């Protein structure tokens, strides 16, 4: 790890802890060159995962796309600590994706995982995300989609 102060790659870990429900590791590091101390956060990188879009185009998994889709489906005026909730849901979705042990996923599979997690965690966000990702335009479509998630 390169020191952010002197830019030398001579650092040692002096302390380490699991954070965010064991999904990240917090590390305190010390530079052997300039003796400055700094902190790093390590988390699982899912960029090796390929996502097949509705159009058939394939792209690398992007955590920020997942996070922003959930974030914009939430209603800021009704959620206290919105960023914390969205981050927690995003991490839970990532864990579910990892349990599938696949290198390529359809975007619809990811949407279904998000909906499953949101249904348990936050109903209003679940409804807005469902409307967005399933492109629902009328009440009949909404009832059909709701039956899929409520009955399961």
C-alpha positions in Angstrom: 0.0 0.0 0.0 1.4 3.4 -1.0 1.6 6.0 1.7 -0.7 9.0 0.9 1.9 11.4 2.4 5.2 10.4 1.0 4.0 8.0 -1.7 6.4 5.3 -0.8 5.1 1.7 -0.8 6.6 0.9 2.6 3.7 0.5 5.1 2.7 -1.9 7.8 -0.7 -2.7 9.3 -0.7 -1.8 13.0 -4.4 -2.5 13.7 -7.3 -4.2 11.9 -11.0 -4.7 12.6 -14.1 -5.9 10.8 -16.7 -3.2 10.1 -20.1 -2.8 8.6 -21.4 -6.2 9.5 -18.2 -8.0 8.5 -18.4 -6.7 5.0 -15.4 -4.4 5.3 -12.1 -4.4 7.1 -10.7 -1.2 8.7 -7.0 -1.0 8.9 -4.7 1.4 10.6 -1.4 1.6 8.7 2.0 3.2 9.4 4.5 4.3 6.8 8.0 3.0 7.5 9.5 5.9 5.6 7.8 9.0 7.1 6.1 7.4 10.1 2.7 8.9 9.2 -0.4 6.9 10.2 -3.4 6.6 8.0 -6.5 4.4 7.7 -7.8 2.2 4.9 -11.1 0.4 4.3 -11.1 -2.8 2.3 -14.3 -4.3 0.8 -15.1 -7.0 -1.6 -14.8 -6.0 -5.3 -17.5 -7.4 -7.5 -16.2 -5.8 -10.7 -15.3 -9.3 -12.0 -19.0 -10.0 -12.2 -20.6 -9.4 -15.6 -24.2 -8.0 -15.9 -26.3 -8.7 -19.0 -28.6 -5.8 -19.6 -32.2 -6.0 -21.1 -30.7 -4.9 -24.4 -28.3 -7.9 -24.4 -25.3 -5.6 -23.8 -22.8 -6.9 -21.2 -21.0 -4.7 -18.7 -19.1 -5.0 -15.5 -21.0 -4.9 -12.2 -21.0 -1.3 -10.8 -21.8 -0.9 -7.1 -22.6 2.8 -7.6 -25.3 1.9 -10.1 -26.9 -0.5 -7.6 -26.6 2.1 -4.8 -28.0 4.9 -6.9 -31.0 2.9 -8.1 -31.9 2.1 -4.5 -31.1 5.6 -3.4 -33.4 7.3 -5.9 -36.2 4.8 -5.2 -36.1 5.9 -1.6 -37.9 9.1 -0.5 -35.5 11.5 1.3 -38.2 13.3 3.1 -39.5 10.1 4.8 -36.2 8.4 5.7 -34.0 9.4 8.5 -30.3 8.4 7.8 -31.2 7.6 4.2 -27.5 7.0 3.1 -27.0 4.5 6.0 -30.1 2.6 5.1 -29.3 2.5 1.3 -25.7 1.4 2.0 -26.9 -1.4 4.3 -29.4 -2.6 1.7 -26.7 -2.4 -1.1 -24.3 -4.5 1.0 -27.1 -7.0 1.7 -27.8 -7.3 -2.1 -24.1 -7.7 -2.8 -24.0 -10.6 -0.2 -26.9 -12.2 -2.0 -25.2 -11.9 -5.3 -22.1 -13.5 -4.0 -24.1 -16.5 -2.7 -25.2 -17.2 -6.3 -21.5 -18.0 -7.2 -22.0 -16.9 -10.8 -19.7 -14.8 -13.0 -22.5 -13.5 -15.2 -26.0 -12.3 -14.1 -29.0 -10.9 -15.9 -29.9 -7.4 -14.7 -33.4 -8.8 -14.0 -31.8 -11.3 -11.5 -30.2 -8.4 -9.6 -33.4 -6.4 -9.7 -35.2 -9.4 -8.1 -32.6 -9.7 -5.4 -33.0 -5.9 -4.7 -36.8 -6.3 -4.5 -36.5 -9.3 -2.2 -34.3 -7.3 0.2 -36.3 -4.1 0.0 -39.5 -6.0 0.7 -38.1 -7.0 4.0 -36.3 -3.7 4.8 -38.4 -0.8 3.5 -41.8 -1.2 1.9 -42.1 2.3 0.3 -38.8 2.0 -1.4 -39.7 -1.5 -2.5 -42.8 -0.1 -4.2 -41.0 2.7 -6.0 -38.2 0.4 -7.1 -40.7 -2.2 -8.3 -42.5 0.4 -10.4 -39.2 1.6 -11.8 -37.4 -1.7 -12.6 -40.5 -3.5 -14.0 -41.6 -0.5 -16.0 -45.1 -0.6 -14.5 -47.6 1.8 -16.2 -51.0 0.6 -14.9 -52.8 -1.0 -12.0 -53.1 -4.4 -13.6 -49.4 -4.7 -14.1 -48.8 -3.5 -10.5 -51.1 -6.1 -9.0 -49.5 -8.8 -11.1 -45.9 -7.9 -10.0 -47.0 -7.4 -6.4 -48.5 -10.9 -6.3 -45.1 -12.3 -7.4 -43.3 -10.7 -4.4 -45.9 -10.8 -1.8 -46.9 -14.4 -2.3 -43.2 -15.6 -2.3 
